[in-house]
Amino acid sequence: MTSSIGQSIDLLCSEQSLDRDMIIEAMKEAVKAAARKQFKDKTGDSIQVEWNQEEGEIEVSAEKTVVETVEDPLTELTLAEAQELAGDEIEIGDMLLLPLNREEMGRIAAQTAKQILVQKVREAIREKVYEEYIDRKGELINGTVKRFERGDMIVDLGNNLEAIVPRQEQSRGEMWNQGERIRVVIADVSREQKGQQIKGSRASSELLKRLFEMEVPEIYDETVVIKSCVREPGDRAKIAVTSNEKDVDPVGACVGMKGSRVQAIIKELRGEKIDIIEWSEEPSVFAANALSPAKVSQVRITDIDNRLMEVIVGEDQLSLAIGKKGQNVRLATRLVGWEIKIVSEELIKREITQQMGKMMASGEAVPITALEGVTAPQAETLAEKGIKDVEALAAASVDDLVDFLDVSMDQAESIKAAAAAIVSARNVEMGVEVPEEAVEEAPAVEGAPVEETVDEEAPVEAVAEETVEEAVAEEVPVAETVPEAEPAAAEVAEEVMAEETETPATEGDADTAKDA
């Protein structure tokens, strides 16, 4: 019996890595509670429980005070009774511990003691787990998938310890089977008495950081630093890195030879796409990098205090910058920490063209150098050839511009088209009817005729319908914007629809041209 209790205590301490003194104290409290319940009629609450280290057993005693006249027989006894039990040295006022027979406690008292002891040990174990893991939040741990409970995944960490990965902390692109090895990052540690204390995550950005630390030695030794990291688990992630040494390329270090390092992480995340971005102190540069793989034309900071910026991209890069359902710009916004509004470069050019048209309509001169692609020396050359304003430039032939400016045919056409667009915008502003020959050369702007899109052999109505459908089809990605990009996308869609809505207004001119 004696050796059995001592061995049980030693075995429990070894298995759970618990303090032996703590187990003994828990056992003393459990036996004391059971003894109070069993011997309440004989001793009241004056029960004392001690651990006999030499004998290796629990001793249960009733504490009584020696008095001259007994008033409470449960806690007091006379001097004569005390001397009979303990000898003549006993005096009034002394305290006596009278041993109680543990065998009298019975099965119910023993069961009570067992329940209390188990509860105390469980509390001690949970407190130990909490103290051990509370400082390890964000750390990567390995385990085995043990079971699933209502969508939550239970992971066995060994040593009779389990972690829970709630459904919302699981990546939607991952499927796990019972018995598989799994890596999770510690998201939280609880002190609650029910359920698993350790909460793991497969959806946290910390998981991506820890995986890069494992795969990239430069990150582990802090040569390369992870500045920020965002994820949409199962779909895409962006991570911004920088280097503490000029000779080390942070992006190249993370990618590895032929992509070996990043591919290992992608495999661990079950195919999640990862964009590795070079971090920059300049928000505009950082934002341009963060919108990768889209190519950014220009970044304009519109409100420093509220951290707002506009990113201008080409028409062919618009849907790529926004991403599927706005995912790319949404991740870039979280990565940079600024609100990013995506604006089409074509929309900006259209606005500038309209402003220049208004300037011309109001009598203000628009310098040729204001056109994109025309430098000051080229403007001087054109002036020498008699082309001194935008209207004259729009009327010049492409061949003349090629000869005068020594540029390619495409560049000359682009310059002429820009000038013609401004003239067309001026005419629209002034309400001037545009001659047919000007209509044939001028590109379509707001309210401008669309002869150059009309096939002479095809009905005008059919061509207009196809043009609208093509324009709408081209602008479909714009509808998939996030809240940050919605205003710009809406403006692009409105501009396209405005152009196509005004197309029937020119049907009369088109019919005239067709009859001619």
C-alpha angles and dihedrals in degrees: 000000000000096000090043093060093046092048092049091053092048092048093050092049091049096049097045098030090236130157112262094218090053091054091049092050090050090050092049091052091048094050091044092054091049093047093050089055093047101042099033092117092053106036109012111210096327095108123141124191123193135177114233103214095190096048094033095226143110118258118203119199140173115228115221134174123227110235137168095234120026114227099160112034091190094065105017139058135180125261091247092054092047094049090049090054102037108016139261095298091078116107135186111283096031121128121233128197109211113198117237125210108248090201089068090063091081133200097300093053091047091051090050091051090049093051093049092047092050091049092049092049092048091052090049092050093049091048090051091050091049094051091046098049106029091085092047097068109141092026122130116240133181126227146145127259103250106174145324125248119189092326094316118115121226114209123199110222095180129248090073089296125133135189128201125221106197119216092252090055093054124094112245091219094060131085120190131192129208112273096024120134112246139183120216134172119232106250100173144349121217134203094203118126096226128072130353117334098207117071114200131194138205093177099057123111087227089069090060091048093050092048091052090049089054096046101037115058090192090063093046092053090042096243085123118037128204106224100181140348134193133180144188094200115238095010116052143339135192124204126186118210137177135185130238090204125060093218094057120083104213096201093046092049091054094045094049131195107334088346094297096142099046091041090058089055093046088052091051090051091049098248102322110160115240127200113199109206129191108235121229134188089225108083092209093054091043091051092050089052093044093058090062132168086039117081113234121214099192142348121212122189105217101176122016096183094053093035097238126155140171121223116201117207135173120263091253091053098046099092091041092053092049094043131198107331088347093299098137097051091040092056091043090053092053092044096050097035093227130108105250122203115193113218126186115240089219090057091052091049090049091052092049090048091052091048091051090048089054090049091054092045090054091051098257118138118244111208117228089233088067088073117094111255097021116111127196094256090050090050089053091050091051091048090055088054091052097260102123104149141037094257092056090047091053090052094050120100123249091239091055091051090051091052096042098045100029092230135136123273091251092052091048092050090049092052092046092047091052091051092046091051091055092048090048091050089051091051091050090049091050095041091238118160109240118230117241094244090054091047091055092057102035120087119235116272131159108319094356122136118261103214092132090063094050119097109216090219096048128074113261093230093055093049092050091051093050092047091054092048092049092048092049091047091051091051097048094104089057090068089059094071131133120238091267093057099037098094093053093043091049090052091052092050092047092051092051093046091045091055093048094043090057093050096090089058088073096050091103092056090045092051090050090052090048093050091049 
